[in-house]
């Protein structure tokens, strides 16, 4: 019954987002699939985190649309998310929600889910709010080199603070909504963390506190967004428009209609895969931090 309700809820939300032009047809289909897994397997707490990411990211995209005029030529896609963007941003979180089905008593799926969403939320907030920075961003690989706003790999003070805020919002909700956070501990052995349900013990001294969960999720999310920028400035596929003389993610055609030329990065590593790596990095760093804490 919960799976059915999760599917229906995901379908309704995806349809409304499609009508609001926040999702394309393929994006709505992908959102229905990911939402059905997250809502149906995880439940309402998981749904709240996912909806927070989607609503805030879509809202910021619309709120600062005018300030981003002229930057669309740099991004591979618009504000209507397609299937690639949905899976890129929500794919890792969906995998952890599915893992929760097999490990319902373990804290690891919730932590991975929250950290992955914190990372992509941080990246989205940095992209949307970074345009407010009064000075040009700097390349993450060379902080002394100014670049145009919207350039992949560019970071700024406002963008970084926005990333921390975006990750922090998810971290706060993760700490407040996790029903297990104050009631279990993790058994730590010489072999590392035991991830099966048999490792759960009633030991308050080894419990993950709300504060630890918040900090871990927020910092992991920020780290994931910075990793996203690092990939964008190094190995993400980038192209050049010979007509406008602009660097862009768009391929094969630029906004002006001219064919773009590959200039650097791995051709297969587009922005959707970079976003997926951003979420995966956030989850990985959260697990490392958890291990160090315990």
C-alpha positions in Angstrom: 0.0 0.0 0.0 2.8 2.4 0.8 4.5 1.7 -2.5 1.2 2.4 -4.3 0.6 5.6 -2.4 4.2 6.6 -3.1 3.7 6.1 -6.8 0.5 8.1 -6.8 2.0 11.0 -4.9 5.1 11.0 -7.1 2.9 11.0 -10.2 0.8 13.9 -9.0 3.8 16.0 -8.1 5.6 15.2 -11.4 2.4 16.2 -13.3 2.1 19.5 -11.4 5.8 20.2 -12.0 5.4 19.4 -15.7 2.4 21.8 -15.9 4.5 24.5 -14.1 7.2 23.9 -16.7 9.7 22.8 -14.1 10.0 19.4 -15.7 10.0 18.2 -19.3 8.0 15.2 -20.4 11.0 12.9 -19.9 11.8 14.7 -16.6 8.3 14.1 -15.3 8.6 10.4 -16.2 11.9 10.1 -14.4 10.6 12.1 -11.4 7.7 9.7 -11.1 10.1 6.8 -11.0 12.5 8.2 -8.5 9.7 9.7 -6.4 7.9 6.4 -6.3 11.0 4.7 -4.9 11.8 7.4 -2.4 8.2 8.0 -1.2 7.1 4.4 -1.4 10.1 2.8 0.3 11.3 5.6 2.5 8.1 7.3 3.6 7.1 10.9 4.4 10.4 11.9 6.0 12.3 11.0 2.9 9.7 12.7 0.7 10.1 16.0 2.7 13.9 16.1 2.0 13.4 15.4 -1.7 10.6 17.9 -2.1 12.7 20.5 -0.2 15.5 20.1 -2.8 13.1 20.2 -5.7 11.0 23.1 -4.5 13.8 25.3 -3.4 15.9 24.7 -6.5 13.0 25.3 -8.8 12.0 28.4 -6.9 15.5 29.9 -7.0 15.8 29.2 -10.7 12.7 31.2 -11.3 13.4 33.9 -8.8 16.7 34.9 -10.3 15.8 34.2 -13.9 16.4 37.8 -14.9 19.8 38.0 -13.3 20.9 34.9 -15.3 19.8 36.4 -18.6 22.8 36.0 -21.0 24.2 33.0 -19.1 21.9 30.4 -20.7 24.4 30.1 -23.5 26.8 28.5 -21.1 24.6 25.9 -19.6 23.8 22.7 -21.5 20.1 22.7 -20.5 17.4 25.1 -19.3 15.3 25.3 -16.2 12.9 22.6 -17.4 14.7 19.5 -16.0 14.8 16.4 -18.3 15.3 12.8 -17.4 19.1 13.2 -17.4 18.9 16.0 -14.9 16.5 14.2 -12.7 18.6 11.1 -12.5 21.8 13.2 -12.3 20.5 15.1 -9.3 18.4 12.4 -7.6 19.9 9.1 -8.8 22.2 8.6 -5.8 19.5 9.5 -3.3 17.2 7.1 -5.0 19.7 4.3 -4.7 20.0 4.9 -0.9 16.2 5.0 -0.6 16.1 1.6 -2.3 18.9 0.3 0.1 16.6 1.3 3.0 14.2 -1.5 1.8 16.9 -4.1 2.5 18.4 -2.4 5.6 15.4 -0.8 7.3 17.1 -0.6 10.7 20.4 0.8 9.5 21.2 4.5 9.7 23.5 4.4 6.7 20.8 4.7 3.9 19.3 7.7 5.6 22.7 9.4 6.0 23.7 8.6 2.4 20.3 9.8 1.1 20.5 13.1 3.1 24.2 13.8 2.2 23.6 13.1 -1.5 20.6 15.5 -1.5 22.6 18.0 0.5 25.4 18.0 -2.1 23.1 18.5 -5.2 21.1 21.1 -3.2 24.3 22.9 -2.3 25.4 22.8 -6.0 22.1 24.1 -7.2 21.9 27.0 -4.6 25.5 27.9 -5.5 24.7 28.1 -9.2 21.4 30.0 -8.7 22.7 32.5 -6.1 26.3 32.8 -7.3 25.1 35.3 -9.9 24.6 37.7 -7.0 28.3 37.9 -6.3 29.4 41.5 -7.1 32.8 40.3 -8.5 33.6 37.7 -11.2 34.1 34.1 -9.9 37.5 32.5 -9.8 38.4 29.1 -11.2 38.6 26.5 -8.4 41.8 25.2 -9.9 43.4 28.7 -9.9 41.8 31.0 -7.4 43.7 34.0 -8.9 42.1 33.6 -12.4 38.7 35.5 -12.8 36.3 33.9 -15.2 32.8 34.9 -16.6 29.8 34.1 -14.4 28.3 30.8 -15.2 31.7 29.2 -16.2 32.0 25.6 -15.1 34.5 25.4 -12.3 34.1 29.0 -11.2 33.5 29.7 -7.5 32.8 32.8 -5.5 32.2 33.8 -1.9 28.5 34.3 -2.4 28.2 31.0 -4.3 30.1 29.1 -1.6 28.0 30.5 1.2 24.9 29.7 -0.8 26.2 26.1 -1.1 26.7 25.9 2.6 23.2 27.2 3.2 21.7 24.8 0.7 23.5 21.8 2.4 22.6 23.2 5.8 18.8 23.2 5.1 18.9 19.5 4.1 21.1 18.8 7.2 18.7 20.5 9.5 15.7 18.5 8.1 17.7 15.3 8.1 18.5 15.8 11.8 14.9 16.7 12.7 13.1 14.1 10.7 15.2 11.0 11.3 13.1 8.8 13.6 16.1 6.6 14.5 18.7 9.2 15.3 18.3 9.2 19.0 17.5 5.5 19.5 20.3 3.5 18.1 24.1 3.2 18.1 26.6 1.7 15.7 28.9 -1.1 16.7 32.5 -0.3 15.8 34.8 -3.3 15.6 38.4 -3.7 14.4 37.0 -4.5 11.0 35.1 -1.1 10.7 31.5 -0.3 10.7 29.0 -3.2 10.7 26.3 -2.3 8.2 23.9 -5.1 8.8 21.0 -4.8 11.2 22.9 -7.1 13.6 25.3 -4.2 14.3 22.6 -2.0 15.9 23.1 -1.8 19.7 21.6 0.3 22.5 24.7 2.3 23.4 24.0 6.0 23.8 27.8 6.8 23.8 28.0 5.6 20.2 24.7 7.0 19.0 24.6 9.6 16.1 23.3 12.7 17.7 21.1 15.2 15.9 23.9 17.7 16.0 26.4 15.2 14.5 24.0 14.3 11.7 23.3 18.0 10.9 27.0 18.9 10.8 28.0 15.7 8.9 25.3 16.2 6.2 26.0 19.9 5.8 29.8 19.6 5.5 29.5 16.6 3.2 27.0 18.5 1.0 29.3 21.5 0.8 32.3 19.2 -0.1 30.2 17.5 -2.8 29.4 20.8 -4.4 33.0 21.8 -4.4 33.9 18.5 -6.0 31.3 19.3 -8.6 33.1 22.5 -9.4 36.4 20.7 -9.5 35.1 18.3 -12.1 33.5 21.2 -14.0 36.9 23.0 -14.2 39.0 20.0 -15.1 37.4 16.9 -16.8 33.8 17.9 -17.7 33.3 18.1 -21.4 33.4 21.7 -22.6 32.9 23.2 -26.0 33.5 26.4 -27.9 31.3 28.4 -30.2 33.3 29.8 -33.1 30.6 32.3 -33.9 30.1 33.9 -30.5 33.6 33.0 -29.3 32.2 31.6 -26.1 33.0 28.6 -23.9 29.8 26.5 -23.3 28.5 23.2 -22.2 26.0 23.1 -25.1 26.6 20.5 -27.8 26.2 19.9 -30.7 24.6 23.4 -31.3 25.1 26.6 -29.4 22.3 29.0 -28.6 23.0 30.9 -31.7 22.7 27.8 -33.8 26.4 27.4 -34.6 28.0 24.0 -34.2 30.2 23.8 -31.1 33.7 22.4 -31.0 35.1 20.2 -28.2 38.0 21.9 -26.5 38.6 20.0 -23.2 37.4 17.3 -20.8 36.0 13.8 -21.4 33.3 13.9 -24.0 31.1 11.4 -22.1 31.2 13.5 -18.8 28.4 15.9 -19.3 26.8 18.0 -16.5 24.3 15.3 -15.6 27.1 12.8 -14.8 28.9 15.6 -12.9 25.8 16.1 -10.8 25.6 12.4 -10.1 29.2 12.4 -9.0 28.4 15.4 -6.8 25.8 13.4 -4.9 28.0 10.3 -4.7 30.9 12.4 -3.3 28.6 13.9 -0.7 27.4 10.5 0.5 31.0 9.1 0.5 32.3 12.0 2.6 29.4 11.6 5.0 30.3 8.0 5.6 34.0 8.9 6.2 33.0 11.6 8.6 30.7 9.2 10.4 33.5 6.6 10.7 35.8 9.3 12.2 33.1 10.5 14.6 32.4 7.0 16.0 
